[in-house]
């Protein structure tokens, strides 16, 4: 049986040794789950999106209802614009157009006005075959969204995971626009984690889930140490 090395932080490695948990069994099951999820989304993004029986959205089982609508809207946007590939710009444009989602709140928390993002138009490479298909960068971004969800221990894929994926994917127009605006993958991921931590805190306090203002305050508090470190670094470099 092939062997794969898994590297752990020192504190986690110590905890694993102390508890004696079955490492191989746990890793195998986690990897099986991740492979199954990525394989499913890869099959959904590889097909022609136009035939009535294609139903790529139906194959995105982990995606939230809102996230499925946004992917569907991105397909509609591409079909109306070029009719060739659904690109990362279509995905980000659909997220911004929908408006009432966590990804948009994350961008606003980072001081980025979503409507001001300069997303270049044009077709991204790849897709392959006839009909309307996801571009290579868009396909990779959707796979990365599933991987991000799995890595964070979530059993769903939301707009926040797609936003992290778009910022991570190196070749798409959406990623370039996000990074130029200051929303690189590390920053977006940290902000998402902080936002979800704040949301859970508000739930524990029995606060209404719609109190987005309080949620964003919690996010900013989580991010403040990072902001202060960056400001100190910039001061030293000035």
Secondary structure by P-SEA (a helix, b strand, c coil): cbbbbbbbcaaaaaaaaaaccaaaaaaaaaaaaaaaaaaaaaaaaaccccccccccccccccccaaaaaaaaaaaaaaaacccccccaaaaaaaaaaacccaaaaaaaaacccccccccccccccccccccccccaaaaaaaaaaaaaaaaaccccccaaaaaaaaaaccccaaaaaaaaacccaaaaaaaaaaaaaaaaaaaaacccccaaaaaaaaaaaaaaaaaaaaaaaaaaac
